[in-house]
Amino acid sequence: YGENKPKTFNDTEEHRRLNRRATVELMRPVPATTLEGIVKDPESGAGVEADVIVHGKFFRDSVRSDTTGLFKARVPLGEVVGVDVYAEGFFMESTMLRALPGKMKPVELKLRPAIPGEKVDIPNLYFVGNKAELLPKSEPELPKILRFMKVNPGLKIQIAGHVNFPNRPPVSKNTPEYRLSVARAKLVYDYLISNGISADRLEYQGYGNWEMVYPNAVSETEQAKNRRVEIRVVK
């Protein structure tokens, strides 16, 4: 607590001695339940040893799945729990659930192999319209990409940026839309570089509106999914 909770005034040596102390505080236990799950390779069906991060508004813990892919973690009852999974040779995977009373249904997480030619959208990475600026709710996603790269030290990736520009022909490289797709990819690239990932393992590329998820997007949900960044495995 530093100097925030003095026992008395700090005006004499005796008072300063009384302020230099350690205390034990009793806290009410938080009701908890056990979350069980399994991490699998969807192609072979085999279990995968992986780092499993469980987190919520006021807690964070990590466990490791065993050789069969099974894991257990204690989580606060009633809370919305995020589960993030990382394993060498695989793309990261995440899910959300609520910790309910009684025996919870085991959660199954399938990890896609991260091999050359494969790609995956960075989940929950959403941008402000017409800007290379993340929505505030998406900022916690960047550390997940960093962890993925650290768990896979031999991987080289391309960071691919996309924009929402529906119901129009593919844009050319001299348009604002194309430049925006490059800027969105570079935002992720710069974050990884600034956090210690070697430039030899990274490249970035804009794809304009050439590969939209929803070419005729109407709803905001569809448009948000067009504003995305992908990880593409180069080698």
N, C-alpha and C positions, 0 to 999 in steps of 0.2 A: 504493500500500500504506500510505500515511500513515506512522505511526510503528511499524508492526507488524513491520518487518524491518530493524532497525538493523544496520549493519555492525560497529559497536563501541559502547562505552558513550558516552553523550551528556554526558560530564562536563567536557570541555574544548572550546575553540573548534576545535582541530584535529580532534578526534573528531566534532564536529558537522559540520565541513566534509566529512569522509569519509562521513557519513550522508546528506548532501544529494547524491543521485546518481540517475542513470537507468540502468537495466539492460536488456539485450536477452536474452530467453529463447527458446531454440529449442524448438519443440513438434513432436511427431510429426503429420504431416498425417492428417486424418480421411478414410478412404475415402469417396468420394461417387459419386453417379450423377446423371444428368440426368432430371428429371421434365418431361415435355411434356404439354400439355393444350390444350383449346379451350373458350372460353366462348361460349355460343350463346343467342339468343332462340328459345325452342322454337316460337313461333308462326310466325315468318318463316323460321327456320333460318339467319338471318344471324349472323355473328360479332359479338361485343360487346367494345368496349374496356372494360377493367375493371381495378381494383386487385386483385391476387392476393397474398394473404398465405400463405406457407408456414411452418410452425412445428412444432417437436418439443420434446422435454424440455429440450434444451440449445441450441437454435438458433431463430432467427426471421429471416425475410427477406421482402422484398416485391419484386414485379415487376409489370409492366403488360402486359396482352395487347394485341396490335396490332389494326389495323382489321379483320382477319379473325377476331379472337378467339383467335389462337394465342399461347401463352406457353411459356417454358422457365425452369426453376429448378434449381440444383444443391442436392441434399439429401443428408444423411449416409446411407451405405449401411446397410441393416438396421434403420433406425429407423422407428417409426410416425410418419407425417407427416400433419398437418392442413392442409387447403387451404380458405381462406376467400376468397370472392369478393364484391366490392362494385362496383356500377355505378349511376350516376345513372339514375333511372327504373325501377329493378328492385329486387325483394326480394333480400336477401343469400342466399348459398348456401354450404354447407360440405360437405366430405367428408373421410374418413380413409382412409389406405392405408399399406402398408408398402413402403419403398424396397428393391427387390430387385436382385440382380446382373443384369448384361446389360441389354438394351434393354427398358425398361418399356413396357407398353401405355399409350398416351396416355389421360389422364383427360378426360372430357367433363362440363362443368358447364352446366346449363341454368338460366337466370335467368328467373323469372316477372316480367312487367311489374307494377310497383307503381302501379296506377291506382285511382281511386275505386271503392269497392264490393268490391275484392279484399281477401283476408285470408290470413294465413299463421301457423302456429304458430311461436313462437320455439323453434328447435331446441335440444334438450338442456337445457331450463330446467325442472328438476324440483324439487318441493317436498316438505318433510317432511309426512307425513300430519297433517291437521287443524291446520296452522300456515301462516302467511305467512312461511315461512323456507325459504331455498334449501338444497338438499343441497350440501355442499361442492364436489362435482364440477361443479355448475352455475354457480358463481360466476364463472368466466371468460367466461360467455356474455354478461354484462351489457355489457362493453366492446364487444362485437360489435354490440349494438343501438345503442349510442352512435355507433359509426362509421357504421352504416347511416343514421342520422339526419343526420350531418354530410355524408355523400356525397350526400344528397337534401335540400338546404336548403329546397326549396319544398314539401316534403311536410308534410301535417297528418295525424296518426294518432289512432286510438282504441286504447288498451291494454285488452284484454278478458281478465278473469280468470275461471277456471273451477275447479270442485271435483269431487272424486270422491264421489258419493253415489248409487251404482247401485241398481237394482231398487226405486226409490221414485218417487213423483210429483214433479213440479217443485216446488221449495221456494218459499216466499213471501219477500218482501224483509225481513221482520222475523225471519228465522231466522239462527242462527249460521252455517249453511252459506252463505247468501247473503252475509253480512257477510265471511266468509272469502274468497269470490271477489273481493269489492271490495278487500280488503286485499292480495291477491296482485297485482292489477293496480296498486295504488298503490305497491307496492314498486318496480316497474319505473319507474313515473312519477316517483317521488321520486329515483331514481338518475339519470334523464335530466335532471331539473331541477337537481340538485346538480352536474351536470357541464356546465352551460351551455346546454342546449336550452331555448328559450323556451316558456313555458307556453301561448302562443298557438298552438303547433303540436301540443299534446298534450291529450288527455282520457282519462279512464279510467272503466271501467264493469265491474261484476260481473254474471255471468250464472248464478250458482249452479250447479245441475246440469241446466240447461235444454238444454245442447248438448254433452253428453258424447260423446266419441269411442266409448266402449264403455258403453252404457246398462246392460248386464248384466255388467259387469266382474267377473271372478273372480280372475285371476292378478294378481300384484303389477305385472307389466309393463303390463297393461291399466289397472290403477288409477293407475299413475304417469302414463300418457298422458292420463288424465282430469284430473289436476292440472296444468293448463297455463295459459299466457298467450299470447294471440294479438296480432298487429299487424293492425289493420284500417285501410285507407286511407280517410280522410274526404275529402281533396282535395289 
